Amino acid sequence: MGISEFIQESRRILKLATKPSRTELWTSTKITVLAMILVGMLSFIVQIFMNTLTSRWGTESWILTSLAGLF
């Protein structure tokens, strides 16, 4: 695809494109906000899970238990 073909295709697409109506824009906005909330909730759940899973990895008792097994 050459530059001239790209420009022709771009013009054709821009001629067909229309401005969204208020209802289409509102629907798109609601879907976007809902998706952002869902992704945020998912990441929060993963963070809680990982925090619970790794909460004892850096504690002193974990280190002392490991060292006691060596001696």
N, C-alpha and C positions, 0 to 999 in steps of 0.2 A: 504494500500500500504506500503510494507516494504522498507527498505533501498536498498536492492538488486534490487527490481523492479524499484525503482526510478533511480538507477544508470544505469540499462539497458535501460530504456526509455530515459534518458538523453543522453546516447551514441548514440541511434538510431536517436534522433533529431539532434545531432551535426553532424552525418554522412550525413544527408539530407540537412543540412544548407549549403548555398553557400554565397560567398562574393557578395554583390550587385555590379552591373555594375555602371559605371560612370553616366549613364543617370538615373538609378534608384536612386542613391544617390543624384543627383542634383534635381530630382523631389521631393524627400522626404524633402530635405532642403528647397526648395521653398514653399512647403505646410506648413512646420513648421514655417517659417518666416511669411507667410501670416496669419497663425492662431495667432501668437504672436501679430502682428499688429492689427488684429481684436479685440482681447481681450483687448489690450491697449486702442484702440479707445472706446470700450464699457465702460471700467472703467472710462475713461476721461469724457464721456458723463454723466455717473451716478454721478461722482464727481461734475460736473457743475450743474446738476439738484439738488443734495442735498445741494450744497452751496447756490443756489438760493432759495431753499425752506426754509433753516434754517438761512438765512443771518440776519434776524431781531430778532431772538430768544434771543440774548444776549445783545441787545442794551439798552441804558439807557431809551429811550423813551418808550420802551415796558414795562420796570419795572415801570416807573412813571405812565403810564396809568393804570397798574394793581393796584398800590398803591392808585391812586386817586379814584378808584372805591370802595375801602374799607372805605374811610372817607367820 
